[in-house]
Amino acid sequence: MLTNHLMDDQLRKLDLLYLRNLNLPLELNEIIEQGFFEQGNCNLSFRLLDYCKSVSLSNFEDEIAYECFVNSFHMEDYVNDHFLEYSVFFTNKLIRKWGEGLSEKLNVIITLDDESLLPKIKFHVKRYGNEWLAENDLDSYAQPILITTEEICT
């Protein structure tokens, strides 16, 4: 797991008791349970593709950009509070589900808005030598960032 210092500060504030008793709302669970399909060299969420059918890989510079566009959502569209706790719980469940059927690593990115701290989640296949964000320089970003291919330990 990679984080910048801004995300480290937010992770220290997690409500662990709330996190341990969490259940995902139906709409978030559907993103995971409906699964993924391969299109070209891209792995896309069946559920999230419903929101952006008018774009294709040819609209983007590479597979990661396309996957991050399709496989992306704002947590506040699904829950009303405890946004980071839901983001961590969703990420862990997503990574477990992905690991059941796909051999490639899934790279999950949680970014928090630098003012509101509301999370946005993106995920893509981990492609070595290619990345969505400068993973070696996360502290240069103005917003809290977490990137992981493994479950987030709390």
C-alpha positions in Angstrom: 0.0 0.0 0.0 1.3 3.5 -0.9 0.0 6.7 0.7 1.1 10.2 0.9 1.4 12.1 4.2 -2.0 13.7 3.7 -3.7 10.3 3.5 -1.7 9.0 6.5 -3.3 11.8 8.5 -6.8 10.8 7.4 -6.3 7.1 7.9 -5.3 7.8 11.6 -8.8 9.2 12.0 -10.7 6.2 10.7 -13.5 5.0 13.0 -12.4 1.4 13.3 -15.4 0.2 15.3 -17.7 1.6 12.6 -15.5 0.0 9.9 -15.7 -3.4 11.5 -19.5 -3.4 11.5 -20.0 -2.0 8.0 -22.2 -3.4 5.3 -22.1 -2.0 1.8 -25.3 -0.4 0.3 -26.8 -2.5 -2.5 -25.5 -0.1 -5.2 -21.9 -0.4 -4.1 -22.2 -4.1 -3.7 -23.5 -4.4 -7.2 -20.3 -2.8 -8.6 -18.4 -5.7 -7.0 -20.9 -8.5 -7.5 -21.7 -7.8 -11.2 -18.0 -8.4 -11.9 -15.7 -7.4 -14.7 -15.2 -8.2 -18.4 -12.3 -7.9 -20.7 -12.5 -5.6 -23.6 -9.3 -5.5 -25.6 -6.6 -5.4 -23.0 -8.9 -3.6 -20.5 -10.8 -5.0 -17.5 -14.0 -3.0 -16.9 -16.7 -3.1 -14.4 -20.0 -4.2 -15.8 -21.9 -1.9 -13.5 -19.8 1.2 -14.0 -19.6 0.9 -17.8 -23.4 1.5 -17.8 -22.6 5.2 -17.0 -20.1 5.7 -19.8 -21.1 3.7 -22.8 -20.3 6.5 -25.2 -16.5 6.2 -24.8 -14.1 3.6 -25.9 -10.4 2.8 -25.6 -9.7 4.9 -28.7 -10.7 8.0 -26.7 -7.8 7.5 -24.3 -4.0 7.5 -24.4 -3.7 4.0 -23.0 -5.5 1.1 -21.2 -5.0 2.6 -17.7 -6.6 5.9 -18.6 -9.6 4.1 -20.1 -10.0 1.7 -17.1 -9.6 4.6 -14.6 -12.3 6.6 -16.5 -14.8 3.7 -16.6 -13.9 2.1 -13.2 -14.4 5.3 -11.2 -17.0 6.8 -8.9 -17.5 9.3 -6.0 -18.3 7.7 -2.7 -20.8 10.4 -1.8 -23.0 9.3 -4.6 -23.6 6.1 -2.6 -23.4 6.9 1.1 -24.1 9.9 3.4 -21.3 9.7 6.0 -18.2 7.8 7.0 -16.9 8.2 3.4 -13.4 7.0 4.0 -14.5 4.0 6.1 -16.8 2.9 3.2 -14.0 3.5 0.8 -11.7 1.2 2.7 -14.4 -1.5 3.1 -15.3 -1.3 -0.6 -11.6 -1.5 -1.6 -11.0 -4.6 0.5 -14.1 -6.4 -0.8 -13.3 -5.4 -4.4 -9.7 -6.8 -4.1 -11.0 -10.0 -2.6 -13.6 -10.5 -5.3 -11.0 -9.6 -8.0 -8.6 -12.2 -6.6 -11.2 -15.0 -6.9 -11.2 -15.0 -10.7 -8.4 -12.9 -12.2 -4.7 -13.5 -12.0 -3.5 -9.9 -12.7 -3.2 -7.5 -9.8 -5.9 -4.9 -9.4 -4.6 -1.4 -8.5 -7.1 0.6 -6.4 -6.7 4.3 -6.0 -8.5 6.3 -3.3 -8.1 10.1 -3.6 -9.8 12.6 -1.3 -10.8 16.0 -2.5 -8.3 18.5 -1.0 -11.1 20.7 0.4 -14.1 18.5 1.2 -12.1 15.2 1.7 -14.8 13.3 -0.2 -13.3 10.2 -1.8 -13.1 9.2 -5.4 -12.2 5.6 -6.1 -10.6 4.4 -9.4 -9.3 1.0 -10.2 -7.3 -0.6 -13.0 -5.1 -3.6 -13.8 -1.6 -3.1 -12.4 0.7 -2.8 -15.4 4.3 -2.6 -14.4 6.2 0.3 -16.0 2.9 2.2 -16.4 0.9 4.0 -13.7 -2.0 6.4 -13.3 -0.3 8.6 -10.7 3.4 9.2 -10.0 3.6 6.5 -7.3 7.1 7.4 -6.3 6.1 11.0 -5.7 2.7 10.9 -4.0 3.6 13.7 -1.6 3.8 16.1 -4.5 0.0 15.9 -4.8 -2.3 18.4 -3.0 -4.9 15.8 -2.1 -4.7 12.7 0.1 -3.9 9.6 -1.9 -3.9 5.8 -1.3 -2.9 3.2 -3.9 -3.0 -0.5 -3.2 -3.1 -3.9 -4.8 -3.7 -5.6 -1.4 -6.4 -5.3 1.2 -6.0 -2.3 3.5 -5.1 -3.5 7.0 -6.8 -1.5 9.7 
